[in-house]
Amino acid sequence: MSTQIEINGIVVQIYESVYDYASRNASFSNYADEKVDVSYFSDKDEESKLPKVFVRPILLYKDLNFSVGKQLFDGIEFPEIIEIDGLEYILVNFGEYEISYLKADAMDKPVYTLIYRTMQVTDRMYLYVYPFTEIFETMEAAQVKAEELNKTWAI
C-alpha cells in the first residue's frame, strides 16, 4: 500500500516496504529460466513426485531494471532522497511511469516468488520459469503456497 504526496506539483508514491512497491510495480517475466538439478530428490523416482514449484528470493536492488536515484519526469528532476517524519525515502524505479519513493531501511529486504517446472532438459535436470507477477512478502507465505501447489499439481 502506498501513500501519495506532491512534489513540484506532481503526485508521487511513497512505499513503506519492498513488498508494497514490488507487488504494484515488479515483473519477473524477463528473468532467465533456471535449470534445476533434481538429483537431490533422488528418493523420488516418479516425475510426478518431483517439486513442481520452488521459492526464490528476489532483491530488487540487484535487478538490472531497478534504478535508484536521479530521475527526470516530464522534464522535472526529483530529489534522490526525501525525509518524511524523520524517515528517509529513496527515489526508485522498476520501469513504471510514475515517481516512487521507497523507505531507505527497507531497500535490502527481499520479496519472494515461485518458479514453476516446465520441461525436462536432461536426465535429472528440469527447466523452471519465473511467473509474470507472483510476489510474497515472506518466505513462509511463499513456502506455504509452494507446498500447496506441489501437493495438488500433477505434471
C-alpha positions as CSV (number, residue, x, y, z in Angstrom):
1,M,0.0,0.0,0.0
2,S,1.3,3.4,-0.9
3,T,0.6,6.9,0.2
4,Q,0.8,9.9,-2.0
5,I,2.4,13.3,-1.6
6,E,3.0,16.1,-4.0
7,I,6.5,17.3,-5.1
8,N,6.8,20.1,-7.7
9,G,3.1,19.8,-8.5
10,I,3.4,16.1,-9.3
11,V,1.8,13.3,-7.2
12,V,4.4,10.8,-6.1
13,Q,4.0,7.4,-4.5
14,I,5.6,6.6,-1.1
15,Y,6.1,3.0,-0.2
16,E,6.9,1.7,3.3
17,S,8.1,-1.8,2.2
18,V,9.7,-3.5,-0.8
19,Y,6.7,-5.9,-0.9
20,D,4.2,-3.0,-1.3
21,Y,6.3,-1.5,-4.0
22,A,7.1,-4.7,-5.8
23,S,3.5,-6.0,-5.7
24,R,2.5,-2.9,-7.6
25,N,5.4,-2.5,-10.0
26,A,7.5,-5.6,-10.4
27,S,7.5,-8.2,-13.1
28,F,9.9,-11.1,-13.1
29,S,8.9,-12.4,-16.6
30,N,12.2,-11.3,-18.0
31,Y,14.2,-13.4,-15.6
32,A,16.1,-16.2,-17.2
33,D,14.6,-19.6,-16.9
34,E,16.5,-21.8,-14.4
35,K,17.9,-25.3,-15.0
36,V,17.4,-27.1,-11.7
37,D,19.2,-30.4,-10.9
38,V,16.7,-32.5,-9.1
39,S,19.1,-35.3,-8.2
40,Y,18.8,-34.0,-4.7
41,F,15.3,-35.6,-4.8
42,S,16.7,-39.0,-5.9
43,D,14.4,-40.8,-3.5
44,K,11.5,-39.7,-5.6
45,D,11.7,-41.9,-8.7
46,E,8.5,-40.7,-10.3
47,E,8.5,-37.4,-12.1
48,S,5.1,-36.6,-10.6
49,K,6.7,-36.6,-7.1
50,L,9.4,-34.0,-8.0
51,P,8.7,-30.5,-6.9
52,K,6.7,-28.5,-9.4
53,V,7.4,-25.2,-7.7
54,F,10.3,-23.7,-5.8
55,V,10.6,-20.5,-3.8
56,R,13.1,-17.8,-4.9
57,P,14.0,-14.7,-3.0
58,I,14.4,-11.5,-5.1
59,L,16.4,-8.5,-4.1
60,L,15.1,-5.7,-6.3
61,Y,18.3,-3.6,-6.0
62,K,20.1,-6.4,-7.8
63,D,17.8,-6.3,-10.8
64,L,19.1,-4.5,-13.8
65,N,15.7,-3.0,-14.4
66,F,15.6,-1.4,-11.0
67,S,17.1,2.0,-10.6
68,V,17.8,4.1,-7.6
69,G,18.5,7.8,-7.6
70,K,18.2,10.6,-10.1
71,Q,15.2,10.6,-12.4
72,L,13.6,13.1,-14.8
73,F,9.8,13.0,-15.1
74,D,8.2,15.4,-17.6
75,G,11.4,17.4,-17.6
76,I,11.4,17.8,-13.8
77,E,14.2,16.4,-11.7
78,F,13.2,14.9,-8.4
79,P,15.3,14.7,-5.2
80,E,17.1,11.4,-4.7
81,I,16.2,11.3,-1.0
82,I,13.3,12.9,0.8
83,E,12.6,12.9,4.5
84,I,9.1,12.4,6.0
85,D,8.6,12.4,9.8
86,G,12.3,11.7,10.3
87,L,12.4,8.8,7.9
88,E,14.4,8.7,4.7
89,Y,12.8,7.6,1.4
90,I,14.9,6.9,-1.7
91,L,13.8,7.6,-5.3
92,V,13.3,4.2,-7.1
93,N,12.0,3.0,-10.4
94,F,11.3,-0.5,-11.8
95,G,10.1,0.6,-15.2
96,E,6.9,2.3,-14.1
97,Y,5.9,5.7,-15.4
98,E,5.5,7.4,-12.1
99,I,7.7,8.7,-9.4
100,S,8.1,6.4,-6.4
101,Y,10.0,6.6,-3.2
102,L,10.8,3.6,-1.0
103,K,11.7,3.7,2.7
104,A,15.5,3.6,2.8
105,D,15.8,0.9,5.5
106,A,13.5,-1.4,3.5
107,M,15.7,-1.4,0.4
108,D,17.7,-4.5,1.2
109,K,14.7,-6.7,2.2
110,P,13.8,-9.4,-0.3
111,V,10.4,-10.4,-1.7
112,Y,9.7,-13.9,-2.8
113,T,8.3,-15.5,-5.9
114,L,7.8,-19.1,-7.1
115,I,9.4,-20.7,-10.1
116,Y,7.5,-23.4,-12.0
117,R,8.7,-26.6,-13.6
118,T,8.0,-26.7,-17.3
119,M,10.1,-29.4,-19.0
120,Q,12.8,-31.9,-18.6
121,V,16.2,-30.8,-20.1
122,T,18.3,-33.8,-19.3
123,D,18.0,-36.9,-17.2
124,R,17.8,-35.2,-13.8
125,M,17.6,-31.6,-15.0
126,Y,14.4,-29.6,-15.4
127,L,13.6,-26.1,-16.6
128,Y,11.8,-23.9,-14.2
129,V,10.4,-20.5,-15.2
130,Y,9.6,-17.3,-13.4
131,P,5.9,-16.1,-13.4
132,F,4.9,-12.7,-14.7
133,T,4.0,-11.5,-11.2
134,E,3.6,-13.6,-8.2
135,I,5.0,-11.9,-5.1
136,F,5.1,-12.8,-1.5
137,E,6.2,-10.7,1.4
138,T,7.7,-13.5,3.5
139,M,9.5,-16.8,2.7
140,E,6.9,-18.5,4.9
141,A,4.0,-17.3,2.8
142,A,5.7,-18.4,-0.4
143,Q,6.6,-21.7,1.1
144,V,3.0,-22.4,2.1
145,K,1.9,-21.7,-1.4
146,A,4.6,-23.8,-2.9
147,E,3.8,-26.7,-0.7
148,E,0.1,-26.4,-1.6
149,L,0.9,-26.4,-5.3
150,N,3.3,-29.3,-5.0
151,K,0.7,-31.4,-3.3
152,T,-2.1,-30.6,-5.8
153,W,-0.4,-30.4,-9.2
154,A,0.3,-33.4,-11.3
155,I,2.6,-32.5,-14.2
